[in-house]
């Protein structure tokens, strides 16, 4: 096991890489801890969770909403949870989002930590302190920025991860490479998903590398005033179509990245849209989908990156270098319509 620490505005978060689930007991007092997980993770890892106080929520993005949060809080009350209670989110991005959000608001704040069980959660969702829930089709409209005490990485938990969730997680890995790490992008172009599924050392290195990319960005810009905005590459359109079209997160972000690459051709003279699209396809991700541009624009108008009549849109200057461009909403609608027409 190896560890890293990142200092954020209100907390230092410790990352325990290549660790074991059993190490959790060294980080928290079992008697004061409550584990939050979902039905899928609970079914797969019942033996590991035996003896821990556990709250189990339904699995899936559809349940990342206030009603689920209320149900979790009611169970915490029933358990007699107080300000000394330590909440641990064990699961994918939905679980870590809800756990972080509940921990931020229950009794005005209790400590929390995460044990991510999916690629997506390990490289992205559990990192950076953003904890949010959806409101209808609007992704992460309500939430907080509050850092966990720790992230514990047990790669053996990925053995039970469905193939579809491996694909889902690699969208964020490809995103990190596209915006920040050209060498990693070239590595991903050379390899394929089975490379990392079969080679534990390569997978551990890849996950740590991505966790470091995101954490370095967040440490310097926790509240998204500058460089952290680059992490939204593919997410503007991606979030708009994710709930609207009921797409898996990684699929929606993949489609969003291709659209952002095409827009980059117009704004930054970006030359490598084909490389982005082919790499996404190589890892089993979709690169296009039919959508109603007017419906999508209605959702985009509630996006947190919108400022008055314009959108802060993340584009690429080149592979490994992202940039934010201010695009008028009227112009953005025309661009999205032209992308649909071109397909």
N, C-alpha and C positions, 0 to 999 in steps of 0.2 A: 504494500500500500504506500502511496505517496500523497502528499498534501500540498495545497496552495492556499494562500489567504489573499482576499481582496478587501480593501478598506473603502467602504462607502460612506455616505454622509452621516448615517446614524448607527452604523454597525459594521463590524468586520465579519465577513462570511468565510468559513473554512470549507474547502473542497477536499473530499477524501476520495482519491481516484484508486481504481483497482482494489476496492475494499470488499468486505463481506457483510451481508445482512446482519450477522451476529454482532458486528461492531457497534450496531445501533445502541446496544445496552450500555456501552461505555460512554455514549454521548448524552444520554438522557436517563432519568430515573423512571423505570418502568411504572412505578406506582403513580407518578405525576403525569404520565404521558397518555395521549389519546392518538391513535392512528386513524387517519381518514384515507379510505381507499374506495375502489369501485368494485362492482360485482365480478368483473372479469379477473382482476388481479386477486381478489379474495379467493375465488374458486381455484386459481392456479397455485396459490401460495398459502393455503390454509395452515400447513404445518409450521411455516415460519412465523405466522401471525398468532399462533396459539399462545395464550397467556397474556396477550396485550389487549387493553381496552380498545375496541375497534368500532368505528362508524363506517358503514358500507352504503355507498350511494349508487344509483343506476349508472351504467356506463354510457358514454357518448356525449357529443357536443350538444345534443338537444336538451341535456339536463344541466348545462352550464348557465343556470339562471337563478334568479332571486329565490324562487320557491325551493330549490335545492339548498341554497344557503340557509334559508329559514329552518328547514328540516334538520340540518346539521346543528344549528344553534340550539334548537329545541332538545336535541339529544345531548349536547354538551351540558345544558342546564340540568337535564335528567341525571347525568353522571355526577353532578356537583362540581363541574369544572370551574376553577377560579383563576386568578391572575398568575398563579404559579404553574398552571397546567401548560404542558408543552404539546403543541399540535404537530403531528408528523404526517405529511402528505406522501403516500406511497402509491405511485401510479404514473399515468401519462400526463399530458398537458392540461386536460380538464381537471384532474384531481389536484395537481399542484396549483393551478389557478384558484380553485375554490378554497383549498387549504390556506393559501396565502391571504386570500380575501377575508375569510372567516377569522383568521388569526389577527388581522389588522383591525377588525371592528368588534370582535367579542370582548366585552369589558374594556373597550377602548384600546385593546392590544394585548395579545399574549404571544410568547415566543413560538417560533415554528421552525421546522427543518424539512427538507425534502429528500426522498429516496426515489429518484425517477426510474421507471421501469420500461420506458420506450426510448428509441433513438431520438425521436422528436423532443421528448422532455429532457434527455441527457444533454443535448447540444444546444437547446434553445429555450423551451418553455419554462423550465425550472430556474433559469439563470436571469438575473437582472432585476428581480423584485417587482416586475409588473404582474399584478394579480387582478384579473377582471372576469366579469360575467357578461353574457350577451343579453340584449333586450330585443326580442323578436329577431329580425334579420340583421340587426346592428351588432357587429362583433365588438366585444370588450368595451362597450359603451360606458359601463359603470365599473369602477375598480380603484385600486390604490397602487402606489409604488412604495414597497416596504420589503426590505431584504430578509431572507431567512438566516438562521444562525449557521446552518451547514447544508451541504449537499453531499450525500453519500452515494457513491457509484459502485454498484455490484453488477458487473457485466454478465454474471451467470443468469440473472433474471431475464436477459434477452433470449435465452434458449426457448422460452415459451411464447415469444412475441410472434404473432402471425406475420406471414410474408408481406401482406398489404401494409402493415405498420412499419416494416423496414423501409419499404418504398416511400411511404409517407414522410419518414424522418429525413431521408436523404435530400428532400427538397430544401430544407434549411441548411444542410451541409453544403450543397451546391451554391446556395445563396451567399453563405459566408465567403466561399472561395471567389465568387463573382465580384463581390464588393470590396474584398480586403486581401485576398491571398492568391495571386496569379499562379504561384508554384503549386499550391493545393489544387487549383482548377486543372492544371496540367496532369497532376497525379490522378485525379478523378477521371479525366479523359482516357488515361491509359488503362485504368482498372475497370472493374464492374462490381456489381453488388455482391456476387458470390465471393469475390476476393476478400471482402471484409467479414462476411458471414463465416468463412472457413478459417480465417487467420486471426486468432484472438489478439495477438500482439499488434497487428495492423489496425484492428478495430479499436483497441484501447488507445493507441496513438492518435487515431483519427478523432475519437470522441474528445480526448483531452485537448487536441489542437483546436477544435471548434469551440470548446468551452472557454479556452484562453482567448480566442479571437473576440467572442462576444463579451467576456468579462472585462477585457482591456478597454473596450469601447465604453462599456457602462460605467466602469470605475472613473473614467475621465468626464463622462457626461451622463450622470445618473438620471437626470430629469428631462432629457431629450431637448436640450437647447442647441445642440450642435451635431457632433458626429453620430450620436446614437440614432439620429433620424435615418442614417444610411442602412440600419438594420431593417428598415421597412421596405427594402427593395422587393418588389413583387407583391407587397401586402396591400397596396391601395386598391387596385382592382381585385386582388385575391380575396381580401376580406369582404368586398362588396358582393362577390359571386359565391362565396363559400356557403353562407346560410341561405342565400336566395335560391341557389341551385342544389343545395344539400350535397355539397362536395366535401370529401376529406380535406383537411387543412393543407396537407402537402400538395395535393392535386390543384387546389385553388391557387396556392402560391406559385406553383410551377407555371400555370397559365398566366398568372400575373407577371412573372419574370419575363416571359417571352413578349408579352404586350409592352412591358417597360423597355425591353431591348429594342423593339420596333419604334417606340416613341423616341428612344435615345438616338436612333438613326437621324431623326428630324432635328433634334436639339443639340446633340453633341458630336454628330458625324460618327457615331459608333459603327464599327465594321464587323463585329463578331456575333451578330444575332444567331447565325447558323450554328456556331460553336455552343452557344448557350442552349439552344433548342435540342441539338443532337446529344449533348451530355444529359439533359433531363430525360430524353427518350431512352437513353442507354440504361438509366436506372429505373425504367418502368413508369415514368411520370408523363402525364398528358401535357400537350403544349398548346392546345386550343379547345374551345367549346363554343357552342352557339349560345348567345345571350341577347336579351333585349336591351339595347343601349340606354333607352329611356328609363327602364326599371333600375338598371345598374346606376345610372346617374342620380336617381332619387335616393339610393342608398349612399352613394358617394358624398352627397351633400351634407350628410351627418358625420362624415369621417373627421376624426380629430385633427388630421393634417390640413384640413380646409381652413383658409384664412380669408374671410370676406368672400370675394368672388373668384378666388384663385385656390389652387391646390399646390402644396409643397410635394412635388413628385420626385421620387428617387430614381435616377437614371444612371447609366454607365458611360464614363469617358472611354474606358477600355476595361478589359478583364482585370480585375483586382483593384479597380479604382472607381468608386461611386461618387455621385454628385447630386445635390438637390437643386432642382429647377422649379421656379414658380410658373405654373401653367394656368392661364385663365380657364375657368370652368367651361365657358363656351367653346374655347379651343380644344379642351380635353374631350368634350363630347364629340366633336368632329373627328378627332384622332381615333377615338374608340370605334366610331362608326366606320371609318376608313379601314381599320384593322379587321372588322367583321366582314366588310365588303371584299377585302383582299382574299379572305379565306374562301 
